[in-house]
Amino acid sequence: MQRGLLRRISDRACGNQLKCIGIDVGELQSSRRALCRSCLDWCERLAHLAGSLGKALLSSFLDKGWARRTAESRSIIFSLEGSRQFVKLFPSQA
């Protein structure tokens, strides 16, 4: 997951897509925090995106109303529009 995503992020088109939602990858890369890494959730035992990019994406999705936190857990629920936008930003390469 990490290498493929990092490869796509370094692609100019992907960087421009992220800029469209207010994320400057160049700025994130200059921070001390890792840009992107996989992190295994200790409770759910599922991987999620960690690092400055993961934090920026989550903040953007929450700010735009594309996602919301659940009260009973740390889970994130995407709205219908949020799901559409996520697929638009990160189309499946299946």
N, C-alpha and C positions, 0 to 999 in steps of 0.2 A: 504494500500500500504506500509506504513512505516514499520509495524511490520513484514510483510512477507519478505520484502527486507532485513531488519536487521537480521532476522533469517537466511536467505540464506547467507548473508555476513559472519556471524559467522561460517558457515559451511566451513570446510577446503577446499573443492573442489572449492567453489565459490571464496574464497580468493586466491587460486592458479590461477584461471582463470583471476582474476583482476591483479595479479602479472605479468601474461604473457603480459599484455598490459601496464605494467609500473606503476601500482597502488598498493601501499603498504597500506592495510587497517589498519594494526597495527600502522603505522606512522600517518595515518589520525585520528585514534582514540585518539592519544596522543595530538592532537591540541586542542586549546580552543574552536574552532568552532564546532558546532554540526556535528556529522558524517553524519546523514541522517534525513531529515524531508521533509514532503510535504509542499509546498508553493503554495498558490493560486495567480496566476497572476492577478494583479489588473485591467488590461485592457482587456485581453482575457477571464478572468474568468475560466481559466483552470489550473489544478494543474500541478506542475512540481517538480522535485527532487531538493531539496536545500541542503545546508550543504557542508562539505568538500568533500564528495564522489561525489555529483553532479558536483561540480566544477572540480574535478579531472577527472571524466568521460568526461565532455565536453572538457576539455583541451586535453585529449588524443585523442578523436574523431577528433577534429580540427587539431591537430598535424599530425595525420596519414592520413588526407585527406578523412576520412570517412564521414565527415560532413562539412558544411560551413554555415556561417551566411548570411542572406539575407540583401541586402542594404536598403530595404524599411521598414524593421521591425526588431524585435528582434528574429524572427523565425530562426530555424535551419533546414537546408535541408540535408538529408542523401543521400550520393551517393549509387549506387547499391551495391557496395562492403561494404559500411558502414552499410547498412540495413542487409546484410548477416551476418556481424560480430556481429551486435547488437543481432540478433536472436540467433546466436551461443552462445553469452555470457549470454543472458537472454531468454532461450526458454520459450515459452508459456506453462503454466500448465493447459490449458483448457481441 
